[in-house]
Amino acid sequence: MSYDQQFSAVPPDELVLDPEWLADFVWAARERSPEEHAAEIAYVIEKDHGFHARFYTDGVSIPEDEADVRTLPVFGGTVVFREDGEAPFVVMAPESVRRAADYLAGVDFDALWAVAGEKVRVIHWDAAEDRAYRLDLHEGLTDFYGRAAAAGLAVVKAFWS
């Protein structure tokens, strides 16, 4: 089974670190997806988030520190487990959102591609298609985090099958 990863920006004073509240929040955000994408307060990685996380971290030694900036864009944040056994939520405070935004804005895409590109390739695509796809994801995350950081927002990440 594969999952889509949903990113939703939220004012930190509205955020509640409760699995039921988060479930309601992300479900409502999912239902409003076209509006939220148009307002640029949401982003989705379809079924490829694990490979995209590797894109940022392959070729480097990841310390035990979960707040390592290279892990922040995709899986970083505070994990909020659900009682129903479904995939947990991940929540990033505004400071972590800013760190992720700074990292993404400053990282050299071509250097990452040179190290990790072959490791994260989609099998049935040629290298040019895959590079364009990965660049699109990188630019989308960079834009999303940049806007969220500029507005001082938190980010909620959810996983949907």
C-alpha positions in Angstrom: 0.0 0.0 0.0 1.3 3.5 -0.8 0.4 6.7 0.9 0.1 10.3 -0.2 1.7 12.9 2.1 -0.4 16.0 2.8 1.3 19.2 4.1 -1.0 21.8 5.6 0.0 25.2 7.0 -1.8 26.4 10.1 -1.5 29.3 12.5 0.4 28.0 15.6 -2.2 29.5 18.0 -4.9 27.3 16.3 -2.9 24.1 16.4 -3.8 21.4 18.9 -1.5 18.5 19.4 -4.3 16.0 19.8 -4.8 13.1 17.4 -8.5 13.6 17.1 -8.2 17.3 16.5 -5.4 16.7 13.9 -7.6 14.0 12.2 -10.5 16.5 11.9 -8.1 19.3 10.7 -6.4 17.3 8.0 -9.7 15.7 6.8 -11.2 19.2 6.5 -8.0 20.4 4.7 -8.2 17.4 2.4 -11.8 18.2 1.6 -10.8 21.8 0.8 -7.8 20.7 -1.2 -8.4 22.7 -4.3 -9.0 25.9 -2.3 -6.0 25.3 0.0 -3.7 24.6 -3.0 -5.0 27.8 -4.7 -4.3 29.7 -1.5 -0.9 28.1 -1.4 -1.3 26.8 2.2 -1.2 23.1 1.2 1.1 20.7 -0.7 0.9 17.0 -1.5 3.5 14.5 -2.5 1.8 11.6 -4.2 3.1 8.2 -3.2 6.7 9.2 -3.4 7.5 10.9 -0.1 9.9 8.2 1.1 12.0 8.5 -2.0 11.9 12.3 -1.8 13.1 12.1 1.9 16.0 10.0 0.6 16.8 12.6 -2.0 17.6 15.1 0.8 19.4 12.7 3.0 21.3 10.1 0.8 25.0 10.5 0.6 25.2 12.2 4.0 25.5 10.8 7.5 22.3 11.6 9.4 22.9 12.1 13.1 20.5 10.7 15.7 19.1 14.2 16.1 15.6 14.1 14.6 15.8 17.9 14.1 18.6 17.6 11.6 17.7 20.1 8.9 18.0 17.5 6.1 15.2 15.5 7.6 12.8 18.4 8.2 11.2 18.9 4.8 9.6 15.5 4.5 9.4 13.5 7.8 10.8 16.0 10.4 8.7 17.3 13.2 6.9 16.0 16.3 5.1 12.7 15.8 1.6 12.5 17.1 0.5 8.9 17.3 -3.1 7.9 16.6 -5.1 5.5 18.8 -6.7 3.9 15.7 -3.3 2.6 14.5 -3.4 4.6 11.3 -0.3 6.5 10.2 0.7 9.2 12.7 0.6 12.9 12.1 3.8 15.0 12.1 3.7 18.5 13.3 6.3 21.2 12.8 6.5 24.4 14.9 7.2 27.7 13.1 10.9 27.6 14.0 11.3 24.2 12.4 9.3 25.4 9.4 11.7 28.3 9.1 14.7 26.0 9.3 13.3 23.7 6.6 12.5 26.7 4.4 16.0 28.1 4.8 17.5 24.7 4.0 15.4 24.1 0.9 16.0 27.7 -0.4 19.8 27.2 0.0 20.4 23.7 -1.0 21.9 23.0 -4.4 19.5 20.8 -6.3 22.1 19.6 -8.8 24.4 18.6 -6.0 21.7 16.5 -4.4 20.7 15.0 -7.8 24.4 14.0 -8.4 24.5 12.1 -5.1 21.0 10.7 -4.8 19.4 10.9 -8.2 20.0 7.3 -9.2 18.8 6.1 -5.8 15.4 7.8 -6.1 14.6 7.2 -9.7 11.2 6.0 -10.7 11.9 2.8 -12.6 9.8 3.3 -15.7 10.9 6.9 -16.3 14.1 8.0 -18.1 16.6 10.1 -16.2 15.4 13.4 -17.7 11.8 12.7 -16.8 12.7 11.7 -13.3 15.0 14.7 -12.7 12.2 17.0 -13.9 9.8 15.3 -11.5 12.1 15.5 -8.5 12.9 19.2 -9.3 9.2 19.9 -9.4 8.7 18.3 -6.0 11.7 20.2 -4.6 10.5 23.5 -6.0 6.9 22.8 -4.7 8.2 22.1 -1.2 10.6 25.1 -1.3 7.7 27.4 -2.2 5.3 25.9 0.3 7.8 26.1 3.2 8.9 29.5 2.2 5.4 30.9 2.3 4.6 29.1 5.6 7.8 30.4 7.2 7.2 33.9 6.0 3.8 33.9 7.6 5.0 32.3 10.8 2.9 29.2 10.4 3.2 25.7 11.7 2.9 22.7 9.4 0.8 19.5 9.9 1.8 16.5 7.8 -0.6 13.6 7.3 -0.4 10.4 5.3 -3.4 9.0 3.3 -3.8 5.8 1.4 
